[in-house]
Amino acid sequence: MVDTDEYFGSPDRIALARRSARLWRLLRDNPRYAYYGRLVALSEPGEDAADVLSDMARLQGAAVSYFYPADDAAALFAQLEDRGLATDRHEHFWGGEAALAASRRALQDLALPADLTVSAIDADTPREVVRDVAELCQACDVMPVPGSIMRGQGRAGICLVATDQESRPVATASSYMIHHPASPRSKDAFWGMLATRQDRRGEKIALLLGAQAIIYMWERHGARGFMTGVKADNRSSQALCRKLGVTASDWIYASCIDKEMFAGPSVTK
Ligand SMILES: CC(C)(COP(=O)(O)OP(=O)(O)OC[C@H]1O[C@@H](n2cnc3c(N)ncnc32)[C@H](O)[C@@H]1OP(=O)(O)O)[C@@H](O)C(=O)NCCC(=O)NCCS
């Protein structure tokens, strides 16, 4: 099948995203897996997590398990490293009703700077605008997702963008339903991809876009949980998440990388 999606980033990142899109087409009916345009992820880890993750890393270049118990991470990483894989982790933040309440409060108490307009990317958004938002993400070290996802076509969800008077994107936030309806996590949405242009930070723009995304997903798509992965040293993002009721949990995002495959054969079609 020819892949006509819009991809962003370096050639190896694009190749990785294409491999994941293909793997997703094979696994999308299996409730253990989740996807929103980045890696196909294991969302219900079990005894076989090391086997599943190493197979997925060999196929995609990298693999991740959400909801991995933090206390068991060292043992998992040892198994993966024995198999020649590099390992990494993000802290797994999660919020439920508290996130909705905090988001509503934020929108009541605060306002966006008056020069900004907020819109959602959709099927009609020009390709250059989608590309500019993806470039904003990259400039903030946030990995963008393919156009079909940003446009809300590949998954139910929203990618919000705040634009200045010169029509340049200033900040973005996203949330997507990522689980199978039969998954015990079916109502847990991915939330995040928060990025604010350097010169516009500290104006509560990410906070307000993040809050809007949470409320939209709760009301429109029935999301009842909001999950995101944050690096342990990303204090600003962690503080922002906490302000919106998305807080540290006993899980981590456990990931592993097959370095050869990660940098490996490009899939161009
Ligand atoms: C994280 C990021 C999106 C914040 O954007 P922003 O628009 O400047 O954030 P806001 O002005 O809405 O800040 C809201 C809250 O976040 C926290 N925060 C934001 N920047 C912070 C900083 N530099 N240090 C500490 N806390 C910070 C604070 O709690 C802040 O509330 P306060 O101002 O009342 O203290 C921005 O710094 C960014 O793009 N970082 C790089 C990308 C990134 O790390 N994204 C998250 C990936 S998980």
The ligand as a Tripos MOL2 file, in Angstrom:
@<TRIPOS>MOLECULE
LIG
   48    50     1     0     0
SMALL
NO_CHARGES

@<TRIPOS>ATOM
      1 C1          6.8780   23.2890   28.5080 C.3       1 LIG1
      2 C2          6.4220   24.4500   27.6010 C.3       1 LIG1
      3 C3          5.4430   23.8960   26.5650 C.3       1 LIG1
      4 C4          5.7380   25.5080   28.4940 C.3       1 LIG1
      5 O1          5.2150   26.5090   27.6320 O.3       1 LIG1
      6 P1          4.7390   27.9450   28.1400 P.3       1 LIG1
      7 O2          3.7140   28.4280   27.1760 O.co2     1 LIG1
      8 O3          5.9170   28.8060   28.3750 O.co2     1 LIG1
      9 O4          4.1080   27.5650   29.5580 O.3       1 LIG1
     10 P2          3.0570   28.4160   30.4020 P.3       1 LIG1
     11 O5          3.3970   29.8630   30.3530 O.co2     1 LIG1
     12 O6          1.6820   28.0320   29.9810 O.co2     1 LIG1
     13 O7          3.3490   27.8610   31.8650 O.3       1 LIG1
     14 C5          2.3750   27.2490   32.6600 C.3       1 LIG1
     15 C6          3.0000   26.6010   33.8590 C.3       1 LIG1
     16 O8          3.9790   25.6600   33.4610 O.3       1 LIG1
     17 C7          5.1020   25.6900   34.3550 C.3       1 LIG1
     18 N1          6.2960   26.2160   33.6710 N.ar      1 LIG1
     19 C8          6.3660   26.6720   32.4070 C.ar      1 LIG1
     20 N2          7.6300   27.0490   32.1120 N.ar      1 LIG1
     21 C9          8.3660   26.8190   33.2380 C.ar      1 LIG1
     22 C10         9.7350   26.9660   33.5610 C.ar      1 LIG1
     23 N3         10.6310   27.4390   32.6680 N.pl3     1 LIG1
     24 N4         10.1550   26.5750   34.7970 N.ar      1 LIG1
     25 C11         9.2850   26.0830   35.6980 C.ar      1 LIG1
     26 N5          7.9570   25.9240   35.4410 N.ar      1 LIG1
     27 C12         7.5110   26.2770   34.2350 C.ar      1 LIG1
     28 C13         4.7020   26.6320   35.4700 C.3       1 LIG1
     29 O9          4.0110   25.8770   36.4470 O.3       1 LIG1
     30 C14         3.7570   27.5630   34.7540 C.3       1 LIG1
     31 O10         2.8500   28.1940   35.6110 O.3       1 LIG1
     32 P3          3.2920   29.5260   36.4130 P.3       1 LIG1
     33 O11         3.7610   30.4840   35.3570 O.co2     1 LIG1
     34 O12         2.0200   29.9640   37.0690 O.co2     1 LIG1
     35 O13         4.3690   29.1180   37.3450 O.co2     1 LIG1
     36 C15         7.6330   25.1340   26.8980 C.3       1 LIG1
     37 O14         8.6200   25.4420   27.8590 O.3       1 LIG1
     38 C16         8.2560   24.2930   25.8130 C.2       1 LIG1
     39 O15         7.8870   24.3860   24.6430 O.2       1 LIG1
     40 N6          9.2370   23.4490   26.2070 N.am      1 LIG1
     41 C17         9.9070   22.5570   25.2760 C.3       1 LIG1
     42 C18         8.9910   21.4360   24.8290 C.3       1 LIG1
     43 C19         8.5650   20.5130   25.9620 C.2       1 LIG1
     44 O16         9.3430   20.2010   26.8580 O.2       1 LIG1
     45 N7          7.2950   20.0560   25.8780 N.am      1 LIG1
     46 C20         6.7450   19.1200   26.7980 C.3       1 LIG1
     47 C21         7.0840   17.7510   26.3350 C.3       1 LIG1
     48 S1          6.5950   16.5380   27.5080 S.3       1 LIG1
@<TRIPOS>BOND
     1     1     2 1
     2     2     3 1
     3     2     4 1
     4     2    36 1
     5     4     5 1
     6     5     6 1
     7     6     7 2
     8     6     8 1
     9     6     9 1
    10     9    10 1
    11    10    11 2
    12    10    12 1
    13    10    13 1
    14    13    14 1
    15    14    15 1
    16    15    16 1
    17    15    30 1
    18    16    17 1
    19    17    18 1
    20    17    28 1
    21    18    19 ar
    22    18    27 ar
    23    19    20 ar
    24    20    21 ar
    25    21    22 ar
    26    21    27 ar
    27    22    23 1
    28    22    24 ar
    29    24    25 ar
    30    25    26 ar
    31    26    27 ar
    32    28    29 1
    33    28    30 1
    34    30    31 1
    35    31    32 1
    36    32    33 2
    37    32    34 1
    38    32    35 1
    39    36    37 1
    40    36    38 1
    41    38    39 2
    42    38    40 1
    43    40    41 1
    44    41    42 1
    45    42    43 1
    46    43    44 2
    47    43    45 1
    48    45    46 1
    49    46    47 1
    50    47    48 1
@<TRIPOS>SUBSTRUCTURE
     1 LIG1         1 GROUP 0 **** ****
